[in-house]
Amino acid sequence: MDEIAFPQPLGRKEAKAGFELKTGGLKEGEFLIRKARISDVRGILHLINGFAEANFVLPRGPQYVFENIRDFAVAVLVETTSNRQRAEVAIGEEASSAIVACGSLHVLWEDLAEVRSLAVHPDFQKRGLGRKIVEFLEEGARELGVKKLFTFTLAEDFFKALGFEPKGTQELPAKVWGECSKCPKYFKCDEIGMILEL
């Protein structure tokens, strides 16, 4: 869907939409990108719905995430005692479910998949986690044989840096519109459609 690691970190006002800003004190290289597990659902919902309150992504419920858990990738802290303590301070969750970023790859057709629900916790932005999640999803799409990735986003510059190109409504594949008709933003969409040819 969209990327929350905007060119500048979210301000306090935006970040307060579902999150408390605290200093995590983590260093580079202490994260692992992997496929999501059932135990990650709570952390994924916390991230996505925190940003949904500020209208940056679409809200998701537990049923959606459980039914689509195989679509999701997450960034987690590497398990060490000090990281576990930092995670608890920074995001207020048990370290075993310290999800600091997430995104999903939703296959729509034989040659088309969507990058959705991309979110990076405000305390962990500007560390390349959004990029790493998208690259992980892109690799998964290639393995499946998908030829095109698309996204609807408010973070056009972020996706341009990853090779996505903005497309007008007439340039987007027709299959995209079946999904759009279910969207709460359908009649007042403020997002930009973008495509990456794989």
BELSUL-V160173 format. One record per residue. N is the residue number from 0. NEAR is the number of other ideal C-beta (glycine too) atoms within 10 Angstrom. D_FIRST is the distance of its C-alpha to the first C-alpha in Angstrom with 1 decimal. Layout:
# BELSUL-V160173
N/NEAR/D_FIRST
N/NEAR/D_FIRST
This chain:
# BELSUL-V160173
0/25/0.0
1/26/3.8
2/27/7.1
3/31/9.9
4/24/12.7
5/19/13.7
6/9/16.9
7/8/18.9
8/17/18.4
9/21/17.7
10/11/21.0
11/10/22.7
12/8/22.0
13/18/18.2
14/20/18.4
15/15/20.8
16/16/18.1
17/16/18.2
18/21/19.6
19/12/23.0
20/15/23.4
21/13/25.9
22/9/27.0
23/21/26.1
24/11/28.3
25/19/26.6
26/10/27.4
27/7/25.5
28/7/25.4
29/19/25.4
30/22/22.1
31/11/21.4
32/17/18.1
33/13/18.5
34/13/17.3
35/22/16.8
36/12/19.9
37/9/20.8
38/11/22.2
39/22/18.8
40/18/17.4
41/15/18.8
42/23/17.4
43/26/13.8
44/20/14.3
45/19/16.0
46/30/13.2
47/28/10.3
48/17/12.8
49/22/14.5
50/28/11.7
51/20/11.1
52/14/14.8
53/16/14.4
54/13/11.8
55/23/9.1
56/26/6.5
57/20/7.6
58/15/10.6
59/20/11.4
60/11/15.1
61/11/17.1
62/8/17.7
63/16/14.1
64/22/13.8
65/12/17.4
66/10/17.0
67/17/14.0
68/16/15.3
69/9/16.0
70/21/12.4
71/25/11.9
72/23/13.3
73/26/14.6
74/25/16.7
75/24/20.0
76/23/23.2
77/11/26.0
78/13/28.6
79/11/31.5
80/8/33.5
81/11/32.7
82/20/29.0
83/16/29.1
84/12/31.0
85/22/28.6
86/26/25.6
87/14/27.4
88/13/28.3
89/23/24.9
90/25/22.6
91/12/25.2
92/15/24.4
93/13/26.6
94/17/26.3
95/13/25.7
96/18/22.3
97/26/21.5
98/25/17.8
99/26/16.9
100/28/13.4
101/29/10.9
102/33/8.0
103/26/8.1
104/25/9.3
105/16/9.8
106/15/12.8
107/16/13.5
108/14/16.8
109/10/19.3
110/13/17.9
111/20/14.2
112/24/11.1
113/22/7.3
114/27/5.5
115/23/3.2
116/28/4.7
117/30/6.0
118/28/9.0
119/28/12.6
120/27/15.5
121/28/17.3
122/22/20.5
123/24/19.0
124/19/17.2
125/13/18.9
126/20/19.8
127/15/17.5
128/24/15.5
129/26/12.0
130/15/13.7
131/18/15.4
132/27/12.4
133/25/10.9
134/14/14.5
135/18/15.1
136/26/12.3
137/19/13.8
138/13/17.2
139/16/16.4
140/21/15.3
141/12/18.6
142/8/20.6
143/11/19.5
144/10/20.5
145/20/17.2
146/13/18.0
147/16/14.8
148/24/11.2
149/22/8.8
150/27/5.5
151/23/5.4
152/23/6.0
153/16/9.0
154/21/10.0
155/16/11.6
156/10/14.4
157/22/12.5
158/25/11.0
159/14/14.4
160/12/16.2
161/17/14.6
162/14/15.9
163/22/13.1
164/13/14.8
165/13/14.0
166/15/15.0
167/8/16.6
168/10/16.1
169/5/19.1
170/10/18.0
171/17/14.9
172/15/16.0
173/8/17.3
174/14/15.6
175/18/12.3
176/11/14.1
177/10/15.1
178/14/11.6
179/15/11.5
180/7/14.9
181/8/13.8
182/13/11.3
183/10/13.2
184/12/12.3
185/11/13.9
186/6/17.1
187/6/15.9
188/13/12.6
189/8/12.4
190/19/9.3
191/18/10.3
192/20/9.8
193/24/10.4
194/19/12.1
195/17/13.8
196/9/17.0
197/14/18.0
